[in-house]
Amino acid sequence: MEAVNIKNTLINVTDLEKEYFTPTGEYESFFKLVNDGETDEGLDTAADLLKVLIHVSKNGFYDLGGKID
């Protein structure tokens, strides 16, 4: 529950509901649902870049890890 109870600049989970079931072995894993043409990796990369952009817009260009010309 802690892993999906997220509150940051991009995500604000406001409610979680959980139900427990006896595992059947029918499913081996789970994944995020995405729209046609999107990929998990692409969405994750976009979210990471958006976080950097939000940080820079709030804190300026002082700590980007390198020289800026």
N, CA, C and O atoms as CSV, one atom per row, in Angstrom:
chain,resi,resn,atom,element,x,y,z
A,1,MET,N,N,0.824,-1.190,0.000
A,1,MET,CA,C,0.000,0.000,0.000
A,1,MET,C,C,0.872,1.259,0.000
A,1,MET,O,O,0.528,2.258,-0.631
A,2,GLU,N,N,1.987,1.204,0.702
A,2,GLU,CA,C,2.866,2.372,0.757
A,2,GLU,C,C,3.418,2.720,-0.623
A,2,GLU,O,O,3.612,3.896,-0.931
A,3,ALA,N,N,3.671,1.713,-1.453
A,3,ALA,CA,C,4.265,1.959,-2.770
A,3,ALA,C,C,3.331,2.725,-3.696
A,3,ALA,O,O,3.803,3.436,-4.583
A,4,VAL,N,N,2.028,2.602,-3.516
A,4,VAL,CA,C,1.095,3.316,-4.388
A,4,VAL,C,C,0.442,4.512,-3.699
A,4,VAL,O,O,-0.314,5.245,-4.338
A,5,ASN,N,N,0.709,4.722,-2.437
A,5,ASN,CA,C,0.178,5.879,-1.716
A,5,ASN,C,C,1.124,7.053,-1.936
A,5,ASN,O,O,1.933,7.391,-1.071
A,6,ILE,N,N,1.006,7.663,-3.106
A,6,ILE,CA,C,1.971,8.655,-3.576
A,6,ILE,C,C,1.378,10.057,-3.463
A,6,ILE,O,O,0.213,10.279,-3.792
A,7,LYS,N,N,2.188,10.988,-2.998
A,7,LYS,CA,C,1.802,12.397,-2.998
A,7,LYS,C,C,3.049,13.194,-3.336
A,7,LYS,O,O,3.972,13.310,-2.530
A,8,ASN,N,N,3.057,13.743,-4.548
A,8,ASN,CA,C,4.155,14.616,-4.971
A,8,ASN,C,C,3.609,15.615,-5.976
A,8,ASN,O,O,2.395,15.791,-6.079
A,9,THR,N,N,4.486,16.265,-6.713
A,9,THR,CA,C,4.064,17.304,-7.650
A,9,THR,C,C,3.163,16.759,-8.747
A,9,THR,O,O,2.266,17.462,-9.212
A,10,LEU,N,N,3.385,15.522,-9.166
A,10,LEU,CA,C,2.643,14.955,-10.285
A,10,LEU,C,C,1.467,14.091,-9.869
A,10,LEU,O,O,0.476,14.004,-10.593
A,11,ILE,N,N,1.564,13.455,-8.718
A,11,ILE,CA,C,0.567,12.468,-8.315
A,11,ILE,C,C,0.097,12.774,-6.901
A,11,ILE,O,O,0.902,13.074,-6.019
A,12,ASN,N,N,-1.201,12.695,-6.697
A,12,ASN,CA,C,-1.750,12.891,-5.365
A,12,ASN,C,C,-2.836,11.847,-5.135
A,12,ASN,O,O,-4.003,12.078,-5.451
A,13,VAL,N,N,-2.452,10.707,-4.590
A,13,VAL,CA,C,-3.408,9.653,-4.289
A,13,VAL,C,C,-4.203,10.098,-3.074
A,13,VAL,O,O,-3.632,10.419,-2.032
A,14,THR,N,N,-5.521,10.116,-3.211
A,14,THR,CA,C,-6.355,10.594,-2.112
A,14,THR,C,C,-7.109,9.486,-1.393
A,14,THR,O,O,-7.600,9.689,-0.283
A,15,ASP,N,N,-7.207,8.316,-2.014
A,15,ASP,CA,C,-7.958,7.243,-1.381
A,15,ASP,C,C,-7.473,5.901,-1.903
A,15,ASP,O,O,-7.249,5.745,-3.103
A,16,LEU,N,N,-7.311,4.948,-1.027
A,16,LEU,CA,C,-6.936,3.586,-1.407
A,16,LEU,C,C,-7.941,2.619,-0.802
A,16,LEU,O,O,-8.331,2.745,0.358
A,17,GLU,N,N,-8.343,1.669,-1.599
A,17,GLU,CA,C,-9.192,0.590,-1.106
A,17,GLU,C,C,-8.478,-0.715,-1.386
A,17,GLU,O,O,-7.844,-0.862,-2.431
A,18,LYS,N,N,-8.570,-1.661,-0.472
A,18,LYS,CA,C,-7.911,-2.937,-0.705
A,18,LYS,C,C,-8.849,-4.073,-0.335
A,18,LYS,O,O,-9.670,-3.970,0.577
A,19,GLU,N,N,-8.696,-5.148,-1.071
A,19,GLU,CA,C,-9.422,-6.379,-0.795
A,19,GLU,C,C,-8.416,-7.514,-0.858
A,19,GLU,O,O,-7.504,-7.494,-1.685
A,20,TYR,N,N,-8.572,-8.478,-0.010
A,20,TYR,CA,C,-7.675,-9.627,0.000
A,20,TYR,C,C,-8.404,-10.844,-0.564
A,20,TYR,O,O,-9.559,-11.105,-0.229
A,21,PHE,N,N,-7.706,-11.580,-1.425
A,21,PHE,CA,C,-8.241,-12.795,-2.015
A,21,PHE,C,C,-7.207,-13.901,-1.879
A,21,PHE,O,O,-6.016,-13.622,-1.740
A,22,THR,N,N,-7.634,-15.112,-1.916
A,22,THR,CA,C,-6.724,-16.249,-1.929
A,22,THR,C,C,-6.115,-16.334,-3.326
A,22,THR,O,O,-6.856,-16.396,-4.307
A,23,PRO,N,N,-4.785,-16.338,-3.445
A,23,PRO,CA,C,-4.160,-16.403,-4.766
A,23,PRO,C,C,-4.537,-17.695,-5.500
A,23,PRO,O,O,-4.557,-18.778,-4.916
A,24,THR,N,N,-4.833,-17.550,-6.794
A,24,THR,CA,C,-5.214,-18.713,-7.595
A,24,THR,C,C,-4.076,-19.189,-8.484
A,24,THR,O,O,-4.108,-20.311,-8.991
A,25,GLY,N,N,-3.054,-18.329,-8.678
A,25,GLY,CA,C,-1.969,-18.666,-9.593
A,25,GLY,C,C,-2.301,-18.355,-11.043
A,25,GLY,O,O,-1.496,-18.621,-11.935
A,26,GLU,N,N,-3.475,-17.798,-11.282
A,26,GLU,CA,C,-3.913,-17.483,-12.645
A,26,GLU,C,C,-3.044,-16.399,-13.278
A,26,GLU,O,O,-2.812,-16.426,-14.486
A,27,TYR,N,N,-2.561,-15.447,-12.483
A,27,TYR,CA,C,-1.779,-14.323,-13.005
A,27,TYR,C,C,-0.351,-14.410,-12.491
A,27,TYR,O,O,-0.114,-14.696,-11.318
A,28,GLU,N,N,0.592,-14.160,-13.385
A,28,GLU,CA,C,2.000,-14.190,-13.002
A,28,GLU,C,C,2.514,-12.819,-12.581
A,28,GLU,O,O,3.457,-12.724,-11.795
A,29,SER,N,N,1.890,-11.738,-13.108
A,29,SER,CA,C,2.373,-10.394,-12.812
A,29,SER,C,C,1.257,-9.390,-13.084
A,29,SER,O,O,0.139,-9.766,-13.435
A,30,PHE,N,N,1.573,-8.124,-12.919
A,30,PHE,CA,C,0.635,-7.064,-13.254
A,30,PHE,C,C,1.409,-5.940,-13.919
A,30,PHE,O,O,2.639,-5.927,-13.888
A,31,PHE,N,N,0.694,-4.996,-14.520
A,31,PHE,CA,C,1.327,-3.894,-15.238
A,31,PHE,C,C,0.398,-2.699,-15.275
A,31,PHE,O,O,-0.792,-2.805,-14.981
A,32,LYS,N,N,0.969,-1.550,-15.644
A,32,LYS,CA,C,0.177,-0.333,-15.785
A,32,LYS,C,C,-0.614,-0.399,-17.082
A,32,LYS,O,O,-0.152,-0.973,-18.069
A,33,LEU,N,N,-1.793,0.180,-17.081
A,33,LEU,CA,C,-2.568,0.302,-18.308
A,33,LEU,C,C,-2.196,1.613,-18.987
A,33,LEU,O,O,-2.124,2.657,-18.340
A,34,VAL,N,N,-1.961,1.553,-20.286
A,34,VAL,CA,C,-1.614,2.741,-21.056
A,34,VAL,C,C,-2.489,2.796,-22.296
A,34,VAL,O,O,-3.067,1.790,-22.705
A,35,ASN,N,N,-2.582,3.983,-22.892
A,35,ASN,CA,C,-3.355,4.154,-24.120
A,35,ASN,C,C,-2.602,3.578,-25.307
A,35,ASN,O,O,-1.401,3.324,-25.224
A,36,ASP,N,N,-3.312,3.372,-26.414
A,36,ASP,CA,C,-2.669,2.882,-27.632
A,36,ASP,C,C,-1.517,3.794,-28.029
A,36,ASP,O,O,-1.654,5.018,-28.016
A,37,GLY,N,N,-0.392,3.202,-28.378
A,37,GLY,CA,C,0.772,3.967,-28.803
A,37,GLY,C,C,1.687,4.399,-27.673
A,37,GLY,O,O,2.807,4.840,-27.931
A,38,GLU,N,N,1.245,4.286,-26.430
A,38,GLU,CA,C,2.075,4.645,-25.284
A,38,GLU,C,C,2.769,3.394,-24.764
A,38,GLU,O,O,2.296,2.275,-24.960
A,39,THR,N,N,3.886,3.604,-24.108
A,39,THR,CA,C,4.572,2.491,-23.460
A,39,THR,C,C,4.847,2.860,-22.016
A,39,THR,O,O,4.930,4.040,-21.674
A,40,ASP,N,N,4.985,1.867,-21.183
A,40,ASP,CA,C,5.325,2.133,-19.782
A,40,ASP,C,C,6.613,2.934,-19.679
A,40,ASP,O,O,6.695,3.898,-18.917
A,41,GLU,N,N,7.612,2.533,-20.443
A,41,GLU,CA,C,8.912,3.205,-20.387
A,41,GLU,C,C,8.779,4.662,-20.812
A,41,GLU,O,O,9.361,5.546,-20.185
A,42,GLY,N,N,8.019,4.917,-21.868
A,42,GLY,CA,C,7.832,6.293,-22.337
A,42,GLY,C,C,7.128,7.153,-21.312
A,42,GLY,O,O,7.508,8.304,-21.102
A,43,LEU,N,N,6.112,6.614,-20.674
A,43,LEU,CA,C,5.406,7.368,-19.642
A,43,LEU,C,C,6.292,7.623,-18.434
A,43,LEU,O,O,6.269,8.716,-17.867
A,44,ASP,N,N,7.069,6.628,-18.036
A,44,ASP,CA,C,7.981,6.797,-16.901
A,44,ASP,C,C,9.037,7.849,-17.205
A,44,ASP,O,O,9.340,8.684,-16.353
A,45,THR,N,N,9.598,7.821,-18.406
A,45,THR,CA,C,10.606,8.815,-18.805
A,45,THR,C,C,10.000,10.205,-18.818
A,45,THR,O,O,10.612,11.152,-18.324
A,46,ALA,N,N,8.801,10.340,-19.379
A,46,ALA,CA,C,8.142,11.640,-19.421
A,46,ALA,C,C,7.874,12.162,-18.009
A,46,ALA,O,O,8.062,13.349,-17.741
A,47,ALA,N,N,7.443,11.293,-17.116
A,47,ALA,CA,C,7.187,11.709,-15.735
A,47,ALA,C,C,8.474,12.162,-15.056
A,47,ALA,O,O,8.476,13.166,-14.343
A,48,ASP,N,N,9.569,11.433,-15.269
A,48,ASP,CA,C,10.857,11.819,-14.676
A,48,ASP,C,C,11.319,13.176,-15.205
A,48,ASP,O,O,11.793,14.012,-14.435
A,49,LEU,N,N,11.185,13.397,-16.502
A,49,LEU,CA,C,11.593,14.685,-17.088
A,49,LEU,C,C,10.706,15.822,-16.600
A,49,LEU,O,O,11.188,16.930,-16.366
A,50,LEU,N,N,9.422,15.553,-16.446
A,50,LEU,CA,C,8.521,16.580,-15.934
A,50,LEU,C,C,8.875,16.947,-14.501
A,50,LEU,O,O,8.789,18.116,-14.125
A,51,LYS,N,N,9.270,15.968,-13.698
A,51,LYS,CA,C,9.703,16.253,-12.322
A,51,LYS,C,C,10.915,17.179,-12.324
A,51,LYS,O,O,10.979,18.116,-11.528
A,52,VAL,N,N,11.878,16.924,-13.216
A,52,VAL,CA,C,13.065,17.783,-13.314
A,52,VAL,C,C,12.653,19.188,-13.732
A,52,VAL,O,O,13.138,20.167,-13.165
A,53,LEU,N,N,11.771,19.300,-14.711
A,53,LEU,CA,C,11.309,20.611,-15.173
A,53,LEU,C,C,10.612,21.382,-14.057
A,53,LEU,O,O,10.827,22.584,-13.903
A,54,ILE,N,N,9.789,20.703,-13.290
A,54,ILE,CA,C,9.097,21.356,-12.173
A,54,ILE,C,C,10.106,21.812,-11.121
A,54,ILE,O,O,9.987,22.911,-10.579
A,55,HIS,N,N,11.106,20.961,-10.830
A,55,HIS,CA,C,12.140,21.334,-9.860
A,55,HIS,C,C,12.890,22.573,-10.333
A,55,HIS,O,O,13.112,23.501,-9.555
A,56,VAL,N,N,13.277,22.590,-11.598
A,56,VAL,CA,C,14.028,23.724,-12.148
A,56,VAL,C,C,13.173,24.985,-12.123
A,56,VAL,O,O,13.667,26.065,-11.799
A,57,SER,N,N,11.898,24.854,-12.464
A,57,SER,CA,C,11.046,26.049,-12.475
A,57,SER,C,C,10.840,26.608,-11.069
A,57,SER,O,O,10.651,27.813,-10.906
A,58,LYS,N,N,10.876,25.744,-10.053
A,58,LYS,CA,C,10.723,26.209,-8.677
A,58,LYS,C,C,12.033,26.712,-8.086
A,58,LYS,O,O,12.036,27.668,-7.311
A,59,ASN,N,N,13.157,26.069,-8.448
A,59,ASN,CA,C,14.429,26.336,-7.777
A,59,ASN,C,C,15.474,26.994,-8.661
A,59,ASN,O,O,16.573,27.282,-8.188
A,60,GLY,N,N,15.176,27.235,-9.900
A,60,GLY,CA,C,16.133,27.856,-10.793
A,60,GLY,C,C,17.097,26.841,-11.371
A,60,GLY,O,O,16.950,25.637,-11.165
A,61,PHE,N,N,18.083,27.338,-12.095
A,61,PHE,CA,C,19.044,26.490,-12.807
A,61,PHE,C,C,20.343,26.321,-12.031
A,61,PHE,O,O,21.409,26.228,-12.639
A,62,TYR,N,N,20.279,26.278,-10.718
A,62,TYR,CA,C,21.485,26.243,-9.904
A,62,TYR,C,C,22.086,24.865,-9.725
A,62,TYR,O,O,23.298,24.757,-9.538
A,63,ASP,N,N,21.304,23.825,-9.775
A,63,ASP,CA,C,21.827,22.507,-9.453
A,63,ASP,C,C,21.413,21.482,-10.510
A,63,ASP,O,O,20.649,20.561,-10.221
A,64,LEU,N,N,21.911,21.643,-11.717
A,64,LEU,CA,C,21.596,20.709,-12.790
A,64,LEU,C,C,22.715,19.710,-13.023
A,64,LEU,O,O,22.621,18.882,-13.929
A,65,GLY,N,N,23.766,19.771,-12.226
A,65,GLY,CA,C,24.820,18.754,-12.313
A,65,GLY,C,C,25.899,19.054,-13.335
A,65,GLY,O,O,26.723,18.182,-13.611
A,66,GLY,N,N,25.933,20.219,-13.896
A,66,GLY,CA,C,26.982,20.529,-14.867
A,66,GLY,C,C,26.937,21.996,-15.265
A,66,GLY,O,O,26.060,22.755,-14.855
A,67,LYS,N,N,27.920,22.362,-16.081
A,67,LYS,CA,C,28.041,23.745,-16.545
A,67,LYS,C,C,26.997,24.042,-17.612
A,67,LYS,O,O,26.733,23.217,-18.488
A,68,ILE,N,N,26.418,25.211,-17.529
A,68,ILE,CA,C,25.458,25.647,-18.537
A,68,ILE,C,C,26.011,26.896,-19.209
A,68,ILE,O,O,26.313,27.886,-18.543
A,69,ASP,N,N,26.141,26.845,-20.527
A,69,ASP,CA,C,26.609,28.018,-21.278
A,69,ASP,C,C,25.448,28.708,-21.958
A,69,ASP,O,O,25.641,29.716,-22.638
